[in-house]
Amino acid sequence: MSKTRHEVIPLMLRYRADIRTLAFVATYFALVAVQWVWSPRSLLLAVPLLLATCVFSFLGAVATHNTVHCPVFKQRWLNRVFQVVLSLTYGHPVSAFVPGHNLSHHKHTQTRRDVMRTTKVHYRWNLLNGLMFMPTVGKDVFAADMRYFKAMYRQNPAWFRQMIFEAVVFLASCGALVALDWKKFLVYVLLPHQYAAWGIISMNYLQHDGCDQDSEYNHSRNFVGKIVNWWTYNNGYHTIHHMQPGLHWSLLPAEHAARVAPHIHPELDQKSLLGYLWRTFIWPAKRVMYDGKPVEIPAEGPDEEWIPPPRETRHDLGAIAY
């Protein structure tokens, strides 16, 4: 790998590749601004613009995921500001992504301490499992987040203040937009935000259902197509991300090729995301393990407590440091 390709830009970005992150975030705001001011009446323009806004809001959620693992900027204050900006693209405080994702899902993948484990959905029609995964786990994620916020109020006040700051700015911005034009807010802001939240959580179902959480390599599904990974910051390379969560997204393909590809079951390296979606949800739409066996849903009880004790909290927050 070329050393200059991932050269750190002095004074600002830690990795040059995050120019793409900033460009995508700017594109989201530009799309919202254009529609808000222009309000295109022709469906030939309005529909594509709205769909693009939904996509770039989702990409803001993906950037949020990347940021809570590996900060974009070298300066701490810039990372704090950027988290506020990302909160406006994704529709949720960025810091609130940490508990359910970093501390529950990553540390306890597919166990009862993982509030986003895929075994929580078990419809006979697999398409419903994919569509309903987010609403099903969402209530548990929210309840766990509330317990975590309460714990962090005393255990990590700096983190709690940052989360509150992001939430206040986001809610104040929403309030201002509602006051300006509530109809535009619902269409151009709220709808894309809802899609982003649904999309980023639903990806968990694609990346983990039918995998073996006890395996060193077969615990996650990868989508290795070049086009989908260019747009999603290489987030198709999920196995290596779980093995080394703090690794910058621009380094994932090379690390996957060196450390994962020689060992993983070939069915867990999917070349086409669209092809996988068709086979999984449309035809034959069977919910199977990566080796073709039917997925067996274990008889399980409620979520187990996963909130780390005070001595572990600062370490487990990973890249998020205040």
C-alpha positions in Angstrom: 0.0 0.0 0.0 1.3 3.4 -0.9 2.4 5.4 2.1 1.3 8.7 0.6 -2.2 7.4 -0.2 -3.1 7.6 3.5 -0.8 10.5 4.4 -2.1 12.6 7.3 -3.0 16.1 6.3 -1.2 18.5 8.6 -3.2 20.5 11.2 -6.6 19.0 10.2 -7.5 15.5 9.0 -5.8 12.4 10.4 -6.3 10.6 7.0 -6.5 12.2 3.6 -9.4 9.8 2.7 -11.7 11.8 5.0 -11.9 14.5 2.4 -14.6 12.2 1.0 -16.3 12.2 4.4 -16.4 16.0 4.5 -17.6 16.2 0.9 -20.5 13.8 1.5 -21.5 15.7 4.7 -21.5 19.0 2.7 -23.5 17.4 0.0 -26.2 16.4 2.5 -26.6 20.0 3.7 -26.5 21.3 0.1 -29.4 19.0 -0.9 -31.5 20.0 2.1 -30.8 23.7 1.4 -31.7 23.5 -2.3 -34.9 21.7 -1.7 -35.9 24.0 1.2 -35.3 27.2 -0.9 -36.5 25.9 -4.2 -39.2 23.4 -3.3 -39.3 21.7 -6.7 -42.8 20.9 -7.8 -42.0 18.6 -10.7 -41.9 15.0 -9.5 -39.1 14.3 -12.0 -36.9 16.6 -9.9 -38.5 16.3 -6.4 -38.3 12.6 -6.1 -34.7 12.1 -7.1 -33.6 15.0 -4.9 -35.5 13.6 -1.9 -34.0 10.1 -2.5 -30.5 11.6 -2.8 -31.1 13.4 0.5 -32.1 10.1 2.2 -29.0 8.4 0.9 -26.7 11.2 2.0 -28.4 11.3 5.4 -27.7 7.6 5.7 -24.1 8.2 4.7 -24.0 10.7 7.5 -25.0 7.9 9.8 -22.2 5.7 8.3 -19.8 8.6 8.9 -21.1 8.8 12.5 -20.2 5.1 12.9 -16.7 5.7 11.6 -16.2 8.7 13.8 -17.1 7.0 17.1 -14.4 4.5 16.3 -11.7 6.6 14.7 -11.9 10.5 14.9 -11.6 12.5 11.7 -9.5 15.4 12.9 -6.3 15.6 14.8 -7.6 18.4 17.1 -9.9 17.3 19.9 -12.1 20.4 19.6 -12.6 19.9 15.9 -13.8 16.4 16.6 -16.3 17.7 19.1 -17.6 20.2 16.6 -17.8 17.6 13.8 -19.9 15.4 16.0 -22.4 18.2 16.3 -22.4 18.6 12.6 -22.9 14.9 12.0 -25.7 14.9 14.5 -27.6 17.2 12.1 -27.0 14.9 9.1 -28.0 11.7 10.9 -30.8 13.0 13.1 -29.4 11.8 16.4 -26.6 12.8 18.8 -23.4 11.2 17.7 -22.3 10.4 21.2 -25.4 8.4 21.7 -24.2 6.0 19.1 -21.5 4.8 21.5 -23.4 2.8 24.1 -25.5 0.5 21.9 -22.8 0.1 19.2 -19.3 0.3 20.8 -20.1 -1.0 24.2 -23.0 -3.4 23.6 -22.8 -4.7 20.0 -19.0 -4.7 19.5 -18.1 -6.2 22.9 -20.9 -8.8 23.1 -21.8 -9.5 19.5 -25.0 -11.6 19.0 -25.2 -12.5 22.8 -27.9 -11.4 25.2 -25.7 -8.4 26.1 -25.9 -7.2 22.4 -29.1 -5.1 22.3 -29.0 -5.3 18.5 -28.6 -9.1 18.1 -30.4 -10.4 15.0 -32.2 -13.2 16.9 -34.7 -10.8 18.2 -36.6 -11.0 14.9 -38.1 -14.4 13.8 -40.8 -13.8 11.2 -41.3 -16.7 8.9 -41.0 -14.3 5.9 -37.4 -13.2 5.9 -38.2 -9.9 4.3 -40.1 -8.9 7.4 -37.1 -9.7 9.5 -35.1 -7.3 7.5 -37.7 -4.6 7.4 -38.8 -4.9 11.1 -35.3 -5.4 12.6 -34.9 -1.7 13.4 -38.3 -1.1 15.0 -37.9 -4.3 17.0 -34.5 -3.6 18.5 -35.1 0.2 18.6 -37.1 0.2 21.8 -34.4 -1.9 23.6 -31.6 0.3 22.3 -33.5 3.4 23.6 -34.1 1.9 27.0 -30.4 0.8 27.3 -29.2 4.2 26.2 -31.3 5.9 28.9 -29.7 3.7 31.6 -26.2 4.5 30.1 -26.8 8.2 30.0 -27.9 8.1 33.7 -24.8 6.2 34.6 -22.5 8.5 32.7 -23.9 11.6 34.4 -21.7 10.7 37.3 -19.1 8.3 35.9 -18.0 10.4 32.9 -19.3 14.0 33.0 -17.3 15.2 30.0 -18.9 12.6 27.8 -22.3 13.4 29.2 -21.8 17.1 28.5 -20.8 16.5 24.9 -23.8 14.3 24.4 -26.2 16.9 25.8 -24.5 19.6 23.7 -25.1 17.6 20.5 -28.7 16.9 21.6 -29.4 20.6 22.4 -28.0 21.8 19.1 -29.9 19.2 17.1 -33.3 19.8 18.9 -32.9 23.6 18.6 -32.2 23.3 14.9 -35.2 21.1 14.4 -37.3 23.5 16.4 -36.2 26.5 14.3 -36.9 24.6 11.0 -40.3 23.5 12.3 -41.1 27.2 13.1 -40.0 28.2 9.6 -42.0 25.6 7.7 -43.1 22.4 9.4 -44.2 20.8 6.1 -40.7 21.2 4.6 -39.2 20.0 7.8 -41.2 16.7 7.7 -40.2 16.0 4.1 -36.7 17.3 3.7 -35.3 16.7 7.2 -37.3 14.3 9.3 -38.0 11.7 6.5 -34.3 11.4 5.5 -33.3 11.2 9.2 -35.8 8.3 9.7 -34.4 6.5 6.7 -30.8 7.0 8.0 -31.7 5.5 11.4 -33.5 2.6 9.8 -30.7 1.9 7.4 -27.7 2.1 9.8 -29.4 -0.3 12.3 -30.7 -2.6 9.6 -27.2 -3.1 8.3 -26.6 -5.1 11.5 -29.0 -7.7 10.3 -27.2 -8.1 6.9 -23.8 -8.2 8.5 -24.4 -10.7 11.3 -27.5 -12.8 10.8 -26.6 -16.4 9.9 -23.0 -15.9 11.1 -21.1 -17.7 13.9 -20.3 -15.3 16.8 -18.0 -17.8 18.3 -15.8 -18.1 15.3 -12.6 -16.1 14.9 -13.4 -15.2 11.3 -17.0 -16.2 10.5 -18.7 -13.9 12.9 -19.5 -11.2 10.3 -20.6 -11.0 6.7 -18.7 -8.8 4.2 -19.8 -7.0 1.0 -16.7 -6.6 -1.0 -18.0 -4.8 -4.1 -15.9 -1.8 -5.1 -18.9 0.5 -5.9 -20.8 0.0 -2.6 -17.6 0.4 -0.6 -16.6 3.6 -2.3 -19.9 5.1 -1.3 -20.1 3.7 2.2 -16.5 4.3 3.3 -15.5 0.6 3.0 -18.0 -0.4 5.6 -18.7 -3.6 3.6 -15.5 -5.0 5.2 -17.1 -5.8 8.5 -15.1 -8.7 9.8 -11.8 -6.8 10.0 -13.8 -3.9 11.6 -14.9 -6.1 14.4 -11.4 -7.5 14.8 -9.9 -4.0 15.0 -12.6 -1.4 15.5 -10.2 1.6 15.7 -8.7 0.9 12.3 -9.5 3.8 9.9 -11.9 2.9 7.1 -9.5 3.6 4.3 -7.2 0.8 5.6 -9.9 -1.9 5.8 -9.7 -3.4 2.2 -6.0 -4.1 2.5 -6.3 -5.5 6.0 -9.2 -7.7 5.0 -7.2 -9.1 2.1 -4.3 -9.9 4.3 -5.9 -11.0 7.6 -9.4 -12.2 6.8 -9.9 -13.4 3.2 -7.5 -16.4 3.5 -9.4 -17.7 6.5 -13.1 -16.8 6.2 -15.8 -19.0 4.8 -16.2 -17.9 1.1 -20.0 -17.3 1.5 -19.2 -14.6 4.0 -17.4 -12.5 1.4 -20.4 -11.4 -0.8 -19.4 -9.7 -4.0 -22.7 -8.1 -4.6 -24.9 -6.4 -2.0 -27.9 -6.3 -4.4 -27.5 -9.9 -5.2 -27.4 -10.9 -1.5 -30.5 -8.8 -0.9 -32.4 -10.5 -3.7 -31.5 -14.0 -2.5 -32.1 -13.3 1.1 -35.3 -11.3 1.0 -36.9 -11.9 -2.5 -36.0 -15.4 -3.9 -35.5 -17.9 -2.4 -35.7 -15.7 0.7 -34.7 -18.4 3.1 -33.0 -17.5 6.4 -29.9 -19.6 6.5 -26.5 -19.8 8.0 -23.5 -18.9 5.9 -23.0 -22.7 5.3 -26.5 -23.2 4.0 -28.1 -24.7 7.2 -31.3 -23.1 8.5 -30.8 -20.4 11.1 -31.9 -21.7 14.5 -33.3 -19.0 16.9 -32.2 -19.9 20.4 -34.7 -19.7 23.3 -33.4 -16.6 25.0 -34.5 -14.3 27.8 -34.3 -10.6 28.1 -31.2 -8.5 27.5 -28.4 -8.9 30.0 -26.8 -5.8 31.5 -23.8 -4.6 29.5 -23.1 -1.2 31.0 -19.4 -1.3 32.0 -18.3 -0.4 35.5 -16.7 3.0 36.1 -13.2 1.8 35.9 -13.7 0.5 32.4 -15.9 3.3 31.0 -13.2 5.6 29.7 -11.2 2.8 28.1 -14.2 1.2 26.5 -15.3 4.5 24.8 -12.5 3.8 22.4 -11.8 6.7 20.1 -14.2 9.0 21.8 -12.1 10.9 24.2 -13.1 14.2 25.9 
